[in-house]
Amino acid sequence: MKTSHKIKIFPLGMLTAITFILPLSSLAVPWSEQDAFCMDRVIYSIYPSSNHSNQKIYNECMDNADALIKEYERNSKVLVDEWWQQREKNQIEWAKERAEENERRKIEEIYEKLQNDTDIKKYDDLLSEF
């Protein structure tokens, strides 16, 4: 009697386990991305490049790759947002500088034109005496 009871419970236990395991695996980063991320960590590491140390870095990275990738993406998003904000500030400053430069050029052109007009008038006055 006990054996038949275990046989009936086993499929229910398997179904329950599958129900809880499948959603967790879908939240994980795909293995190919984990591998690429950890290989980049090995390539750009600051430690000496011996095979043993590289393998240790890779293994440590693969042990918690999901968390490292999420942290990297969060940090890179913050950096990109900061970069865009700084770019917008720089564009505003450059626009102000261009406007000031254009204003200076207009003033210089007006001044040069006045200088030319006064020079022409002087020469006309000199020539009119003859």
CORKA-V579202 format. One record per backbone hydrogen bond with DSSP energy under -1.0 kcal/mol. CO is the residue of the C=O (numbers start at 0). NH is the residue of the N-H. If there is no record, write none. Layout:
# CORKA-V579202
co:nh
CO:NH
CO:NH
This chain:
# CORKA-V579202
co:nh
0:4
1:5
2:6
3:7
4:8
5:9
8:12
9:13
10:14
11:15
12:16
13:17
14:18
15:19
16:20
17:21
20:24
21:25
29:33
30:34
31:35
32:36
33:37
34:38
35:39
36:40
37:41
38:42
39:43
41:44
47:49
49:53
50:54
51:55
52:56
53:57
54:58
55:59
56:60
57:61
58:62
59:63
63:67
64:68
65:69
66:70
67:71
68:72
69:73
70:74
71:75
72:76
73:77
74:78
75:79
76:80
77:81
78:82
79:83
80:84
81:85
82:86
83:87
84:88
85:89
86:90
87:91
88:92
89:93
90:94
91:95
92:96
93:97
94:98
95:99
96:100
97:101
98:102
99:103
100:104
101:105
102:106
103:107
104:108
105:109
106:110
107:111
108:112
109:113
110:114
111:115
112:116
113:117
114:118
115:119
116:120
117:121
118:122
119:123
120:124
121:125
122:126
123:127
